[in-house]
Amino acid sequence: MTEPTTAAAADPAAVLAHVEQHWAAMQPHSPVYDFFFAELALVSAVAAPQARVVARLPVRARHVNSKGGLHGAVSAALVDWAGGMALAASGLHATGVSVDIHVSYVAAARERDELEVEAWVVRRGRTLGFTGVEIRKVGDGGAVVATGSHTKFIGGGPKPGEAARGEAAAGGAGDDAGGSARVTAGAEGGGP
């Protein structure tokens, strides 16, 4: 779990490129993400002062429930995905597996709405990463649709700013893009 160089971390274009590369490597290996998020577009990513990503997703028929509102499973999957991408923006190459996800459903979104998803790293230690996520409508005053928090097991790598401890630290805890073999049965499927 190496971190980008200081110069790369300060360059939002480099951080966005890193997050886009992480997403591109993961998407073909996750049928759920590929189905829900085929049209998702990363808009921005920064590593400092707080790792943060912003993405947009048009709401389509596949995203809504029987009442025509954004399905709760899609909101939860967005919290899962965005939390992992925020950790990628912090410099991780393997963003781990989910330990805990909370979603609060605040308002409805409908087909043809566009969502903006913003996620940030609240805290990152050696083994766990904590993120916050807000899903809101584009337009409509930026009405909040859902908020969430996502905790991920990210392995025994260095804390932000520490040097990696050899190859073992660079392996990660296992992610959808092919992380380390340290992931145990039952821990898979947690997300990005």
Beta strands, then each sheet from edge to edge (+ up, - down):
strand 1: 41-46
strand 2: 52-58
strand 3: 97-105
strand 4: 114-124
strand 5: 128-137
strand 6: 144-153
sheet 1: 1+ 2- 4+ 5- 6+ 3-
end
